[in-house]
């Protein structure tokens, strides 16, 4: 068994890590949280702006109702308690990409609290038991702008500001410090993203900044209850890099303590090329932001009636769907895990499974034949030439014995080559069927045996593995159309 750096950290005799994550998720609304400017990504710099999101004097924010509905839906999916009344606050700090000099957020009275996500206790799919990671809060806030350091004249000497992102709606999901390893953090983020995608409130596109994660990490003597001094790692743009950054930072903090030094509370950046974190600035405390209630916005009230309306749009979530699919279709836990991510794959699989004679065979074909070809071509399930209904049709043909596994593979290859669905290719190929004509197959077997005296002598001398050679030769001679089961039966009889 290979020992990874994360394994070494988890098994450290003296120190243990404590990790909490803050995840910002951009909500998939057409307009910003407090104005009607577009949230479209990729627009020319400073084109999706107005006096409200630019923080002009006298401009007043107006709360976007859809933002509240999306945020509440996400909080419900994360098992949070929705607070009937929450308060917007001003978070004051000064930075070039924050035109107002403050960010409208929520502080002591957030939209939702006390949720959780369950991850495999042992890490990875199939681990026994689950570990519950608490979610402290889910709150609403507006995004800041973006500082640009490249892609424009004088980029080497100057920084440009694009304020298109200012006022884009976010939810911040703050976990409890319940994560005990980089692998647990990775698992938590994977589950969190999956749940958010199922709700449809965000596309979670990390490349476009729709999902961003900051990690708070400290170490303490193993068994100690008090937390150590934490560092915050910011602006990490993939789950893999977050795990790598945590591995490095935990090891760094342990080295500092073991050499007699002290950990400084600070914000650090991760350099993925070097695999190291670097100090960015000292970490601000909450009081440094001088939070106070936003005077231009009334308290947000999500009453029972509104909560009930939002709850009706809550979809079946991944874990519940996996359990039901195992029960309904007789597939394994592993099959269910693969087939429920992404949601579009689960939707298509269920449609095909309901139409097929054997749902388990559909599940096997999706994983063994379809997914492998999609991966080789570098395309997503939505771009597959073979639809799920096509997979179901092919599964039924194999189930009925009409075509063999070899014939199915050939037909799938043709479907991908021609960019056509399985039923169309099957028709074009003349609806091929595997041969069950024993007279014709016996003739082919006799010819194969006659042409293979050396192999026949080896078989009779006790090398029974040569049976596979004969089967292969018969299948080749029949152009893959012979029934493997009948070929095996006839060969066994002949060779006796």
C-alpha positions in Angstrom: 0.0 0.0 0.0 1.4 3.4 -1.0 1.6 6.0 1.8 0.6 9.5 0.7 1.6 12.8 2.4 -2.0 13.0 3.6 -1.8 9.6 5.2 1.4 10.7 7.0 -0.3 13.8 8.3 -3.3 11.8 9.5 -1.0 9.3 11.3 1.3 11.9 12.9 1.9 10.8 16.4 2.2 14.3 18.0 -0.1 16.7 16.1 -3.5 16.6 14.4 -4.9 19.1 11.9 -8.2 21.0 12.3 -9.7 22.2 9.1 -12.7 24.4 8.3 -13.8 25.5 4.8 -15.5 28.7 3.6 -17.1 28.1 0.2 -18.5 30.9 -2.0 -21.1 29.8 -4.5 -22.3 32.2 -7.2 -26.1 31.9 -7.7 -27.3 31.3 -11.2 -29.6 34.4 -11.5 -29.8 36.5 -14.6 -29.3 39.7 -12.7 -27.2 40.9 -9.7 -28.3 40.8 -6.1 -29.2 44.5 -5.6 -29.6 45.8 -9.2 -30.7 44.7 -12.7 -27.3 44.5 -14.2 -26.5 41.2 -16.0 -24.4 38.5 -14.3 -23.2 37.1 -17.6 -19.6 35.9 -17.5 -17.1 37.1 -20.2 -18.7 40.5 -21.0 -16.2 43.3 -21.8 -14.7 44.8 -18.7 -16.9 47.3 -16.8 -19.9 46.9 -19.2 -22.3 45.2 -16.7 -22.4 48.0 -14.2 -24.7 50.7 -13.0 -24.7 53.4 -10.2 -25.9 50.8 -7.6 -23.2 48.2 -8.1 -20.6 51.0 -8.6 -21.5 52.4 -5.2 -22.5 55.9 -6.5 -23.8 58.4 -3.9 -27.5 58.2 -3.5 -27.9 54.8 -5.3 -30.1 52.4 -3.3 -30.0 48.6 -3.4 -33.1 46.6 -4.1 -33.0 42.9 -3.2 -33.5 40.3 -6.0 -36.2 37.9 -4.9 -34.8 35.0 -7.0 -31.5 35.3 -5.1 -33.3 34.7 -1.9 -35.2 31.7 -3.3 -32.0 30.1 -4.7 -30.1 30.7 -1.5 -32.9 29.2 0.6 -33.2 26.2 -1.7 -29.4 25.5 -1.3 -29.6 25.9 2.5 -32.5 23.4 2.6 -30.5 20.9 0.5 -27.7 21.3 3.1 -30.1 20.4 5.9 -29.9 23.9 7.4 -32.4 25.6 9.6 -33.8 28.6 7.7 -34.1 31.7 9.9 -37.4 33.5 9.5 -35.6 36.9 9.9 -32.1 37.7 8.7 -30.2 41.0 8.6 -27.9 42.4 5.9 -24.8 44.1 7.2 -22.0 46.2 5.9 -18.6 44.6 6.0 -16.1 47.5 5.8 -12.7 47.2 4.1 -10.8 49.1 1.5 -9.6 47.4 -1.6 -9.4 48.7 -5.2 -12.0 46.2 -6.5 -14.6 47.3 -3.8 -16.0 50.6 -5.1 -18.3 51.3 -2.1 -15.6 50.7 0.5 -17.8 48.0 2.0 -19.5 44.8 1.0 -23.1 44.0 1.7 -23.2 40.7 3.5 -24.8 39.0 6.5 -23.1 38.6 9.9 -24.7 37.8 13.2 -28.2 37.0 11.8 -27.6 34.9 8.6 -30.2 33.4 6.3 -29.6 29.8 7.5 -27.6 27.8 10.2 -26.9 24.4 11.6 -26.7 22.2 8.6 -24.5 19.3 7.7 -23.0 17.1 4.9 -22.2 13.4 5.4 -19.0 12.0 4.0 -17.6 8.4 4.0 -15.9 7.9 7.4 -13.0 6.1 5.9 -12.7 8.3 2.8 -13.7 7.2 -0.7 -16.8 5.4 -2.0 -17.7 2.2 -0.2 -16.1 3.2 3.1 -18.1 1.8 6.1 -20.0 4.4 8.1 -20.4 8.1 7.6 -18.9 11.2 9.2 -21.1 14.3 9.6 -19.5 17.6 8.8 -21.4 20.5 10.4 -22.3 23.6 8.4 -22.2 26.7 10.7 -24.1 29.0 8.4 -25.2 29.9 4.9 -25.4 33.6 4.3 -26.1 35.9 1.4 -23.6 38.5 0.1 -22.6 40.4 -2.9 -19.3 39.7 -4.8 -16.5 42.2 -5.2 -14.9 43.2 -8.4 -11.8 41.7 -9.9 -8.2 42.9 -10.1 -6.5 42.1 -13.4 -2.8 41.6 -13.6 -2.4 40.6 -17.2 -4.0 40.8 -20.7 -3.8 44.5 -21.2 -1.2 47.2 -22.0 1.2 48.1 -19.2 0.1 45.0 -17.3 3.7 44.6 -16.0 3.5 47.9 -14.2 -0.2 48.4 -13.5 -3.3 46.6 -12.2 -6.6 47.1 -13.9 -10.0 46.8 -12.3 -13.1 45.0 -13.8 -16.2 45.7 -11.8 -18.6 43.5 -13.8 -18.5 41.0 -10.9 -19.4 43.6 -8.3 -22.8 42.8 -7.0 -23.0 39.3 -8.4 -25.0 37.2 -5.8 -23.2 34.8 -3.6 -23.9 32.4 -0.8 -21.1 31.7 1.6 -21.2 28.2 3.1 -19.1 28.0 6.3 -18.3 24.6 7.7 -17.6 23.7 11.3 -13.9 22.8 12.0 -14.9 19.1 11.8 -12.5 18.1 9.0 -9.5 16.2 10.2 -7.5 15.6 7.0 -7.0 17.0 3.5 -8.7 13.9 2.1 -11.8 14.7 4.2 -11.8 18.3 2.9 -11.7 17.0 -0.6 -14.5 14.6 0.0 -16.6 17.4 1.7 -16.1 19.7 -1.3 -17.0 17.0 -3.8 -20.3 16.2 -1.9 -21.1 19.9 -1.5 -20.6 20.7 -5.2 -22.7 17.7 -6.1 -25.6 18.8 -3.9 -25.5 22.4 -5.2 -25.5 21.2 -8.8 -28.5 19.0 -8.1 -30.5 22.0 -6.8 -29.7 23.9 -10.0 -28.9 27.2 -8.1 -25.4 27.4 -9.5 -23.2 25.9 -12.2 -20.3 25.6 -9.8 -17.8 26.5 -12.5 -14.5 27.0 -10.7 -12.8 28.3 -13.9 -15.3 31.1 -14.1 -15.2 31.8 -10.3 -18.7 30.4 -9.7 -17.3 28.3 -6.8 -14.4 29.4 -4.7 -13.0 28.0 -1.5 -10.9 29.3 1.3 -9.5 26.9 3.9 -8.8 27.6 7.5 -6.3 25.2 8.9 -4.4 24.8 12.2 -2.7 22.0 14.1 -2.7 21.1 17.8 -1.2 18.4 20.0 -3.1 15.2 19.5 -5.9 15.0 22.0 -5.9 18.7 23.0 -9.4 20.4 22.9 -8.2 24.0 22.3 -7.5 24.9 18.7 -4.2 26.0 17.5 -3.5 29.3 15.6 -5.0 29.1 12.2 -3.9 30.2 8.7 -6.3 30.9 5.9 -5.5 29.7 2.4 -7.2 31.8 -0.2 -7.8 31.7 -4.0 -7.3 28.0 -4.7 -9.0 27.1 -8.0 -9.5 23.4 -7.8 -10.3 20.7 -5.3 -7.1 18.9 -6.0 -5.0 22.0 -5.4 -7.0 22.6 -2.1 -6.0 19.1 -0.9 -2.3 19.7 -2.0 -2.3 23.1 -0.3 -3.6 21.7 3.0 -1.0 18.9 2.9 1.8 21.4 2.5 0.4 23.9 5.1 -0.2 21.2 7.7 3.3 19.9 7.3 4.7 23.5 7.4 2.9 24.3 10.7 4.1 21.1 12.3 7.7 21.9 11.3 7.4 25.4 12.8 6.0 24.1 16.1 8.5 21.2 16.3 11.4 23.7 15.8 10.2 25.8 18.7 8.5 28.6 16.6 5.0 30.0 16.8 2.2 30.0 14.1 1.1 33.5 13.0 -2.5 34.1 12.2 -2.4 35.1 8.5 -3.8 34.7 5.0 -1.7 32.6 2.7 -1.7 31.9 -1.1 -1.0 28.6 -2.7 1.5 28.4 -5.6 0.4 25.2 -7.5 3.6 25.2 -9.6 5.8 25.0 -6.5 3.3 23.1 -4.3 3.8 25.6 -1.5 1.8 28.3 0.4 3.2 31.8 0.9 2.2 34.6 3.3 -0.1 37.2 1.8 -1.1 39.4 4.8 -2.0 39.2 8.5 -5.5 37.8 9.0 -8.2 40.3 9.9 -10.5 39.6 12.9 -14.3 40.2 12.5 -14.1 43.4 14.5 -11.6 44.8 12.0 -14.4 44.8 9.4 -16.6 47.1 11.7 -19.8 45.2 10.8 -23.1 47.1 11.3 -26.6 46.6 10.0 -27.1 47.8 6.4 -29.3 50.9 6.8 -30.6 50.8 3.2 -32.2 47.3 3.4 -35.0 46.1 5.6 -34.7 42.8 7.5 -35.2 39.8 5.2 -38.2 37.7 6.2 -38.7 34.2 4.8 -41.9 33.1 6.5 -43.4 29.6 6.6 -45.5 30.2 3.5 -42.6 31.3 1.4 -40.4 28.5 2.8 -43.1 25.9 1.8 -43.2 27.3 -1.7 -39.4 27.0 -2.0 -39.3 23.5 -0.5 -41.6 22.3 -3.2 -38.9 22.8 -5.8 -36.3 20.9 -3.7 -35.2 17.9 -5.9 -34.4 14.4 -4.7 -30.8 14.8 -3.5 -27.9 12.5 -4.5 -27.7 10.2 -1.5 -31.4 9.6 -1.4 -31.5 9.0 -5.1 -28.6 6.4 -4.9 -30.5 4.5 -2.2 -33.7 4.5 -4.2 -31.9 3.4 -7.5 -30.3 0.5 -5.7 -33.7 -0.6 -4.5 -35.6 0.0 -7.7 -33.2 -1.3 -10.3 -31.1 -3.9 -8.4 -27.8 -2.2 -9.1 -24.9 -2.0 -6.7 -24.0 1.0 -4.5 -21.0 1.6 -6.7 -23.2 1.6 -9.8 -25.5 4.0 -8.2 -22.7 6.4 -7.2 -21.3 6.4 -10.8 -24.7 6.8 -12.4 -25.8 9.8 -10.2 -23.0 12.2 -11.0 -23.8 14.3 -12.9 -27.6 14.7 -12.4 -28.1 14.6 -16.2 -26.6 11.2 -16.3 -28.9 9.9 -13.5 -31.9 11.4 -15.3 -31.0 9.7 -18.6 -30.2 6.4 -16.9 -33.5 6.2 -15.1 -35.3 6.9 -18.3 -33.5 4.1 -20.0 -33.7 1.7 -17.0 -37.5 2.0 -16.9 -37.7 1.2 -20.6 -35.2 -1.8 -20.6 -35.8 -5.4 -19.7 -32.8 -5.5 -17.4 -31.7 -2.3 -15.7 -28.6 -3.9 -14.3 -27.4 -4.6 -17.9 -28.0 -1.0 -18.8 -25.9 0.1 -15.8 -23.1 -2.2 -16.9 -23.2 -1.0 -20.5 -23.1 2.7 -19.5 -20.0 2.1 -17.4 -18.1 -0.5 -19.5 -19.0 0.6 -23.0 -20.4 4.1 -23.1 -18.3 6.0 -20.5 -15.0 4.5 -21.7 -15.6 5.8 -25.2 -16.8 9.2 -24.0 -13.6 9.5 -22.0 -11.4 8.4 -24.9 -13.1 11.1 -27.1 -12.9 13.7 -24.4 -16.7 14.5 -24.6 -19.4 14.7 -22.0 -22.5 12.5 -21.6 -24.6 15.3 -23.1 -22.6 15.0 -26.3 -22.8 11.3 -26.6 -23.9 10.0 -30.0 -25.5 7.0 -28.3 -28.5 8.1 -26.2 -29.6 6.4 -23.0 -32.6 5.0 -25.0 -30.0 3.7 -27.5 -28.2 2.0 -24.6 -31.5 0.5 -23.4 -32.2 -0.9 -26.9 -28.7 -2.5 -27.2 -29.1 -4.0 -23.7 -32.4 -5.6 -24.7 -30.8 -7.1 -27.8 -28.0 -8.6 -25.7 -30.5 -9.8 -23.1 -32.6 -11.5 -25.8 -29.5 -13.2 -27.3 -30.0 -11.4 -30.6 -26.5 -10.0 -30.6 -23.3 -11.0 -28.8 -21.1 -8.8 -26.7 -18.6 -8.6 -29.5 -21.3 -7.5 -31.9 -22.4 -4.8 -29.5 -18.9 -3.5 -29.1 -18.5 -3.2 -32.9 -21.9 -1.5 -33.3 -20.9 1.0 -30.5 -17.6 1.7 -32.3 -19.6 2.4 -35.5 -22.0 4.7 -33.7 -19.2 6.8 -32.4 -17.4 6.9 -35.8 -20.6 7.9 -37.6 -21.9 10.2 -34.8 -25.2 8.3 -34.9 -27.4 6.7 -32.2 -27.3 2.9 -31.7 -30.7 2.1 -33.2 -29.8 4.0 -36.5 -26.5 2.1 -36.8 -28.2 -1.2 -36.1 -30.6 -0.6 -38.9 -27.8 0.6 -41.3 -25.9 -2.6 -40.6 -28.9 -4.7 -41.6 -30.1 -5.6 -38.1 -27.3 -8.2 -37.5 -28.0 -11.2 -35.3 -25.7 -13.8 -33.8 -25.9 -17.2 -35.4 -27.6 -20.0 -33.5 -27.6 -22.4 -36.5 -25.9 -25.4 -35.0 -25.3 -27.1 -38.4 -23.5 -24.1 -39.8 -21.5 -23.6 -36.6 -20.5 -27.3 -36.5 -19.1 -26.9 -40.0 -17.0 -23.9 -38.9 -15.8 -25.7 -35.9 -14.7 -28.7 -38.0 -12.8 -26.3 -40.3 -11.1 -24.6 -37.3 -10.1 -27.9 -35.7 -8.7 -29.2 -39.0 -6.7 -26.1 -39.5 -5.2 -26.2 -35.9 -3.7 -29.7 -35.5 -0.9 -28.4 -33.2 -3.3 -26.7 -30.8 -5.6 -29.7 -30.9 -2.7 -31.9 -29.9 -1.9 -29.6 -27.0 -5.5 -29.6 -25.8 -5.6 -33.4 -25.8 -2.3 -33.5 -23.9 -4.1 -31.7 -21.1 -3.7 -28.0 -22.0 -7.5 -27.2 -21.6 -6.9 -23.5 -21.9 -6.7 -24.0 -25.7 -10.5 -24.1 -25.6 -10.4 -20.3 -25.5 -8.2 -20.3 -28.6 -10.7 -22.5 -30.5 -13.6 -20.3 -29.4 -11.8 -17.2 -30.6 -11.0 -18.8 -34.0 -14.7 -19.8 -34.5 -15.9 -16.3 -33.6 -13.4 -14.8 -36.0 -14.5 -17.2 -38.8 -18.1 -16.3 -38.2 -17.3 -12.6 -38.2 -18.4 -12.3 -34.6 -21.9 -13.5 -35.3 -21.7 -16.9 -33.7 -23.4 -17.4 -30.3 -20.5 -17.8 -27.9 -22.6 -20.0 -25.6 -23.5 -22.4 -28.4 -19.9 -22.4 -29.7 -18.7 -23.4 -26.3 -21.2 -26.2 -26.0 -20.5 -27.6 -29.5 -16.7 -27.4 -29.0 -16.9 -29.2 -25.6 -18.9 -32.0 -27.3 -16.5 -32.2 -30.3 -13.4 -32.2 -28.2 -14.6 -35.1 -26.0 
